[in-house]
Amino acid sequence: MKARRHIVLYVVCAPWDILVAWPLVLIIRLLWGHRLRWETPPYHKEEGGGPVLTCELLPGSLPVRKGRWPVGWYLHDRKHGVPWGATTLGHGIFYGPWARESLSADSWTRTQAHEHVHVEQFEASMVSSFLVALGVVVLLVALGHFRAAAVAGCVLWSLGYLLMGVGGWLAAFFRGEPMYRGSQHEESAYAQGRLRDQAGRQG
C-alpha cells in the first residue's frame, strides 16, 4: 500500500526529476562517476519512501581534485582538497568519494541518511508547488485564460524545489546566519541525523 501511494509522489515530482535530477545524475556518472544505482534507505521499509537514482564521484576525478576552477568544482575546502559529502537534486543524489562506504543494503552512512531527508523535503516542496499551480490553473481557466493557465501552471509546478531552496537561503541570510548551513532545510536534516544517531545509541 505504501509503495502504491509513493507512486503519486513520483508523478507530482516528475517535472523536476525528468528535467533536472535524473539527467544531471546520469551526466555526472558519465563524466566523472561510478556506481550508478537506485538507492532506498533500509529504514524506509517501515517508514515508507521510494528509490532514488544515485552515483558517486570517482576519487581523483576533475570535480574533486585540487586545481584551478573548474577543476575541483565540488570541493568545499579547496586548500585541503576536501569534497562535499553529497548533493540531492530531487529523486537523484550524487555522492562525493567515500560518502557511502558500502553498497550493502544494511550499511547506511550518516551522509546517506542526511541526503534522504532532503529527498523528503523535495517531495514536500513539489506537492506544495503542484497545489499552488493547480489553484492558479483553475482560477485562470475560470477567467478564460487557457494559454496563460497552461504556462503559469507548468512554471509554478516545476519551480517548487528551487523556490524552497532559495527561500531557505534568503531567510537564513536575513536572520544573520550562514545562507547554506543556516537554512531551515539544512538545519532540519542535521537535526534529524542527530536524533537518529541518539536513537541508535539508546536502542
Secondary structure, DSSP 8 states (H G I E B T S, - for coil): -HHHHHHHHHHHTHHHIIIIIHHHHHHHHHHHEEEEEEE--TTHHHH----EEEEEE-TTSGGGS-SSTTTTTTEEETTTTEE-SEEE-SSEEEE-TTSS----TT---HHHHHHHHHHHHHHHHHHHHHHHHHHHHHHHHHTT-HHHHHHHHHHHHHTHHHHHHHHHHHHHHHHTS-TTTTSHHHHHHHHHHHHHHHHHHH-
